[in-house]
Amino acid sequence: MSLIDILFGEEAIRNLPAERRQEVKELINKLIVIGKQDDFLSVVPGGLFDHQCHHRQAKDIGRRLYAMGGIDLMMAVRMTIRRKLKDIMAEHLDHCWKEIGDWQA
């Protein structure tokens, strides 16, 4: 991670058209709220969590990011989440996003 990425955000996000960049920022903000309030994983399914105990909305956000920019965009968002919420939550997000595209937890 470079100083530029820390100051201005990940390159895969910076290089998006303005409208897409704004959408990604909104999705990141939603992921931050989910991570702080609910976590990306649960020990039991139900409610906000699917049968795999993955947060449903966080998984949908991962699918949207993949559709917009593939694994590179997902990785950029994951790095942003890591900076904002630290390593454990980033690892939980990794597991939540399993099976989206070529994502590897």
mmCIF file of the C-alpha atoms, coordinates in Angstrom:
data_MODEL
# 
_entry.id   MODEL 
# 
loop_
_atom_site.group_PDB 
_atom_site.id 
_atom_site.type_symbol 
_atom_site.label_atom_id 
_atom_site.label_alt_id 
_atom_site.label_comp_id 
_atom_site.label_asym_id 
_atom_site.label_entity_id 
_atom_site.label_seq_id 
_atom_site.pdbx_PDB_ins_code 
_atom_site.Cartn_x 
_atom_site.Cartn_y 
_atom_site.Cartn_z 
_atom_site.occupancy 
_atom_site.B_iso_or_equiv 
_atom_site.pdbx_formal_charge 
_atom_site.auth_seq_id 
_atom_site.auth_comp_id 
_atom_site.auth_asym_id 
_atom_site.auth_atom_id 
_atom_site.pdbx_PDB_model_num 
ATOM 1   C CA . MET A 1 1   ? 0.000   0.000   0.000   1.00 0.00 ? 1   MET A CA 1 
ATOM 2   C CA . SER A 1 2   ? 1.478   3.317   -1.038  1.00 0.00 ? 2   SER A CA 1 
ATOM 3   C CA . LEU A 1 3   ? 1.161   6.722   0.579   1.00 0.00 ? 3   LEU A CA 1 
ATOM 4   C CA . ILE A 1 4   ? -0.887  7.820   -2.426  1.00 0.00 ? 4   ILE A CA 1 
ATOM 5   C CA . ASP A 1 5   ? -3.367  4.995   -1.783  1.00 0.00 ? 5   ASP A CA 1 
ATOM 6   C CA . ILE A 1 6   ? -3.625  6.002   1.866   1.00 0.00 ? 6   ILE A CA 1 
ATOM 7   C CA . LEU A 1 7   ? -4.180  9.668   1.037   1.00 0.00 ? 7   LEU A CA 1 
ATOM 8   C CA . PHE A 1 8   ? -6.350  9.385   -2.066  1.00 0.00 ? 8   PHE A CA 1 
ATOM 9   C CA . GLY A 1 9   ? -7.801  5.876   -1.939  1.00 0.00 ? 9   GLY A CA 1 
ATOM 10  C CA . GLU A 1 10  ? -7.046  2.739   -3.873  1.00 0.00 ? 10  GLU A CA 1 
ATOM 11  C CA . GLU A 1 11  ? -6.096  3.099   -7.535  1.00 0.00 ? 11  GLU A CA 1 
ATOM 12  C CA . ALA A 1 12  ? -8.904  0.820   -8.771  1.00 0.00 ? 12  ALA A CA 1 
ATOM 13  C CA . ILE A 1 13  ? -11.388 3.185   -7.100  1.00 0.00 ? 13  ILE A CA 1 
ATOM 14  C CA . ARG A 1 14  ? -9.625  6.427   -8.140  1.00 0.00 ? 14  ARG A CA 1 
ATOM 15  C CA . ASN A 1 15  ? -9.642  5.347   -11.801 1.00 0.00 ? 15  ASN A CA 1 
ATOM 16  C CA . LEU A 1 16  ? -13.414 4.859   -11.967 1.00 0.00 ? 16  LEU A CA 1 
ATOM 17  C CA . PRO A 1 17  ? -15.646 7.431   -13.666 1.00 0.00 ? 17  PRO A CA 1 
ATOM 18  C CA . ALA A 1 18  ? -16.980 9.967   -11.144 1.00 0.00 ? 18  ALA A CA 1 
ATOM 19  C CA . GLU A 1 19  ? -20.476 8.455   -10.962 1.00 0.00 ? 19  GLU A CA 1 
ATOM 20  C CA . ARG A 1 20  ? -19.140 4.938   -10.351 1.00 0.00 ? 20  ARG A CA 1 
ATOM 21  C CA . ARG A 1 21  ? -16.576 6.243   -7.855  1.00 0.00 ? 21  ARG A CA 1 
ATOM 22  C CA . GLN A 1 22  ? -19.387 7.871   -5.876  1.00 0.00 ? 22  GLN A CA 1 
ATOM 23  C CA . GLU A 1 23  ? -21.387 4.637   -5.894  1.00 0.00 ? 23  GLU A CA 1 
ATOM 24  C CA . VAL A 1 24  ? -18.355 2.701   -4.638  1.00 0.00 ? 24  VAL A CA 1 
ATOM 25  C CA . LYS A 1 25  ? -17.833 5.225   -1.833  1.00 0.00 ? 25  LYS A CA 1 
ATOM 26  C CA . GLU A 1 26  ? -21.465 4.764   -0.793  1.00 0.00 ? 26  GLU A CA 1 
ATOM 27  C CA . LEU A 1 27  ? -21.047 0.983   -0.845  1.00 0.00 ? 27  LEU A CA 1 
ATOM 28  C CA . ILE A 1 28  ? -17.894 1.280   1.265   1.00 0.00 ? 28  ILE A CA 1 
ATOM 29  C CA . ASN A 1 29  ? -19.784 3.398   3.785   1.00 0.00 ? 29  ASN A CA 1 
ATOM 30  C CA . LYS A 1 30  ? -22.508 0.742   3.952   1.00 0.00 ? 30  LYS A CA 1 
ATOM 31  C CA . LEU A 1 31  ? -19.872 -1.948  4.522   1.00 0.00 ? 31  LEU A CA 1 
ATOM 32  C CA . ILE A 1 32  ? -18.327 0.099   7.325   1.00 0.00 ? 32  ILE A CA 1 
ATOM 33  C CA . VAL A 1 33  ? -21.712 0.398   9.040   1.00 0.00 ? 33  VAL A CA 1 
ATOM 34  C CA . ILE A 1 34  ? -22.378 -3.327  8.598   1.00 0.00 ? 34  ILE A CA 1 
ATOM 35  C CA . GLY A 1 35  ? -18.931 -4.185  9.956   1.00 0.00 ? 35  GLY A CA 1 
ATOM 36  C CA . LYS A 1 36  ? -19.369 -1.968  13.007  1.00 0.00 ? 36  LYS A CA 1 
ATOM 37  C CA . GLN A 1 37  ? -22.976 -2.878  13.786  1.00 0.00 ? 37  GLN A CA 1 
ATOM 38  C CA . ASP A 1 38  ? -23.472 -6.474  12.669  1.00 0.00 ? 38  ASP A CA 1 
ATOM 39  C CA . ASP A 1 39  ? -20.169 -7.991  11.470  1.00 0.00 ? 39  ASP A CA 1 
ATOM 40  C CA . PHE A 1 40  ? -19.896 -9.716  8.084   1.00 0.00 ? 40  PHE A CA 1 
ATOM 41  C CA . LEU A 1 41  ? -20.218 -13.183 9.626   1.00 0.00 ? 41  LEU A CA 1 
ATOM 42  C CA . SER A 1 42  ? -22.436 -14.793 12.225  1.00 0.00 ? 42  SER A CA 1 
ATOM 43  C CA . VAL A 1 43  ? -22.307 -18.032 14.163  1.00 0.00 ? 43  VAL A CA 1 
ATOM 44  C CA . VAL A 1 44  ? -25.927 -18.799 13.270  1.00 0.00 ? 44  VAL A CA 1 
ATOM 45  C CA . PRO A 1 45  ? -27.903 -18.208 10.068  1.00 0.00 ? 45  PRO A CA 1 
ATOM 46  C CA . GLY A 1 46  ? -31.090 -16.203 9.909   1.00 0.00 ? 46  GLY A CA 1 
ATOM 47  C CA . GLY A 1 47  ? -32.228 -12.607 9.784   1.00 0.00 ? 47  GLY A CA 1 
ATOM 48  C CA . LEU A 1 48  ? -29.463 -10.526 8.263   1.00 0.00 ? 48  LEU A CA 1 
ATOM 49  C CA . PHE A 1 49  ? -27.356 -13.637 7.613   1.00 0.00 ? 49  PHE A CA 1 
ATOM 50  C CA . ASP A 1 50  ? -27.812 -16.284 4.932   1.00 0.00 ? 50  ASP A CA 1 
ATOM 51  C CA . HIS A 1 51  ? -27.548 -20.073 5.370   1.00 0.00 ? 51  HIS A CA 1 
ATOM 52  C CA . GLN A 1 52  ? -23.734 -19.774 5.230   1.00 0.00 ? 52  GLN A CA 1 
ATOM 53  C CA . CYS A 1 53  ? -23.815 -17.188 8.055   1.00 0.00 ? 53  CYS A CA 1 
ATOM 54  C CA . HIS A 1 54  ? -22.693 -14.430 5.646   1.00 0.00 ? 54  HIS A CA 1 
ATOM 55  C CA . HIS A 1 55  ? -24.270 -10.977 5.928   1.00 0.00 ? 55  HIS A CA 1 
ATOM 56  C CA . ARG A 1 56  ? -26.764 -10.783 3.060   1.00 0.00 ? 56  ARG A CA 1 
ATOM 57  C CA . GLN A 1 57  ? -26.325 -7.088  2.237   1.00 0.00 ? 57  GLN A CA 1 
ATOM 58  C CA . ALA A 1 58  ? -22.515 -7.291  2.430   1.00 0.00 ? 58  ALA A CA 1 
ATOM 59  C CA . LYS A 1 59  ? -22.614 -10.225 -0.003  1.00 0.00 ? 59  LYS A CA 1 
ATOM 60  C CA . ASP A 1 60  ? -24.880 -8.234  -2.355  1.00 0.00 ? 60  ASP A CA 1 
ATOM 61  C CA . ILE A 1 61  ? -22.428 -5.344  -2.194  1.00 0.00 ? 61  ILE A CA 1 
ATOM 62  C CA . GLY A 1 62  ? -19.617 -7.733  -3.123  1.00 0.00 ? 62  GLY A CA 1 
ATOM 63  C CA . ARG A 1 63  ? -21.615 -8.931  -6.138  1.00 0.00 ? 63  ARG A CA 1 
ATOM 64  C CA . ARG A 1 64  ? -22.238 -5.326  -7.237  1.00 0.00 ? 64  ARG A CA 1 
ATOM 65  C CA . LEU A 1 65  ? -18.554 -4.460  -6.894  1.00 0.00 ? 65  LEU A CA 1 
ATOM 66  C CA . TYR A 1 66  ? -17.609 -7.535  -8.917  1.00 0.00 ? 66  TYR A CA 1 
ATOM 67  C CA . ALA A 1 67  ? -20.050 -6.532  -11.659 1.00 0.00 ? 67  ALA A CA 1 
ATOM 68  C CA . MET A 1 68  ? -18.597 -3.002  -11.749 1.00 0.00 ? 68  MET A CA 1 
ATOM 69  C CA . GLY A 1 69  ? -14.897 -3.801  -11.652 1.00 0.00 ? 69  GLY A CA 1 
ATOM 70  C CA . GLY A 1 70  ? -14.173 -7.438  -10.946 1.00 0.00 ? 70  GLY A CA 1 
ATOM 71  C CA . ILE A 1 71  ? -11.694 -8.760  -8.422  1.00 0.00 ? 71  ILE A CA 1 
ATOM 72  C CA . ASP A 1 72  ? -9.491  -5.648  -8.670  1.00 0.00 ? 72  ASP A CA 1 
ATOM 73  C CA . LEU A 1 73  ? -12.288 -3.397  -7.439  1.00 0.00 ? 73  LEU A CA 1 
ATOM 74  C CA . MET A 1 74  ? -13.297 -5.878  -4.742  1.00 0.00 ? 74  MET A CA 1 
ATOM 75  C CA . MET A 1 75  ? -9.679  -6.004  -3.531  1.00 0.00 ? 75  MET A CA 1 
ATOM 76  C CA . ALA A 1 76  ? -9.477  -2.205  -3.469  1.00 0.00 ? 76  ALA A CA 1 
ATOM 77  C CA . VAL A 1 77  ? -12.628 -2.036  -1.360  1.00 0.00 ? 77  VAL A CA 1 
ATOM 78  C CA . ARG A 1 78  ? -11.313 -4.798  0.896   1.00 0.00 ? 78  ARG A CA 1 
ATOM 79  C CA . MET A 1 79  ? -8.099  -2.813  1.470   1.00 0.00 ? 79  MET A CA 1 
ATOM 80  C CA . THR A 1 80  ? -10.177 0.245   2.348   1.00 0.00 ? 80  THR A CA 1 
ATOM 81  C CA . ILE A 1 81  ? -12.214 -1.807  4.826   1.00 0.00 ? 81  ILE A CA 1 
ATOM 82  C CA . ARG A 1 82  ? -8.976  -3.134  6.300   1.00 0.00 ? 82  ARG A CA 1 
ATOM 83  C CA . ARG A 1 83  ? -7.727  0.420   6.856   1.00 0.00 ? 83  ARG A CA 1 
ATOM 84  C CA . LYS A 1 84  ? -11.025 1.527   8.395   1.00 0.00 ? 84  LYS A CA 1 
ATOM 85  C CA . LEU A 1 85  ? -12.022 -1.564  10.423  1.00 0.00 ? 85  LEU A CA 1 
ATOM 86  C CA . LYS A 1 86  ? -8.687  -3.445  10.809  1.00 0.00 ? 86  LYS A CA 1 
ATOM 87  C CA . ASP A 1 87  ? -7.516  -6.949  9.896   1.00 0.00 ? 87  ASP A CA 1 
ATOM 88  C CA . ILE A 1 88  ? -10.129 -9.132  11.617  1.00 0.00 ? 88  ILE A CA 1 
ATOM 89  C CA . MET A 1 89  ? -13.071 -7.429  9.928   1.00 0.00 ? 89  MET A CA 1 
ATOM 90  C CA . ALA A 1 90  ? -11.289 -7.554  6.562   1.00 0.00 ? 90  ALA A CA 1 
ATOM 91  C CA . GLU A 1 91  ? -10.834 -11.304 7.047   1.00 0.00 ? 91  GLU A CA 1 
ATOM 92  C CA . HIS A 1 92  ? -14.524 -11.663 7.906   1.00 0.00 ? 92  HIS A CA 1 
ATOM 93  C CA . LEU A 1 93  ? -15.348 -9.785  4.703   1.00 0.00 ? 93  LEU A CA 1 
ATOM 94  C CA . ASP A 1 94  ? -13.077 -12.191 2.792   1.00 0.00 ? 94  ASP A CA 1 
ATOM 95  C CA . HIS A 1 95  ? -15.173 -15.124 3.993   1.00 0.00 ? 95  HIS A CA 1 
ATOM 96  C CA . CYS A 1 96  ? -18.449 -13.304 3.364   1.00 0.00 ? 96  CYS A CA 1 
ATOM 97  C CA . TRP A 1 97  ? -17.438 -12.737 -0.259  1.00 0.00 ? 97  TRP A CA 1 
ATOM 98  C CA . LYS A 1 98  ? -16.436 -16.346 -0.935  1.00 0.00 ? 98  LYS A CA 1 
ATOM 99  C CA . GLU A 1 99  ? -17.821 -17.646 -4.223  1.00 0.00 ? 99  GLU A CA 1 
ATOM 100 C CA . ILE A 1 100 ? -18.254 -14.175 -5.757  1.00 0.00 ? 100 ILE A CA 1 
ATOM 101 C CA . GLY A 1 101 ? -16.397 -14.326 -9.044  1.00 0.00 ? 101 GLY A CA 1 
ATOM 102 C CA . ASP A 1 102 ? -12.910 -15.655 -8.401  1.00 0.00 ? 102 ASP A CA 1 
ATOM 103 C CA . TRP A 1 103 ? -12.725 -14.283 -4.842  1.00 0.00 ? 103 TRP A CA 1 
ATOM 104 C CA . GLN A 1 104 ? -10.503 -16.365 -2.590  1.00 0.00 ? 104 GLN A CA 1 
ATOM 105 C CA . ALA A 1 105 ? -10.979 -16.199 1.178   1.00 0.00 ? 105 ALA A CA 1 
# 
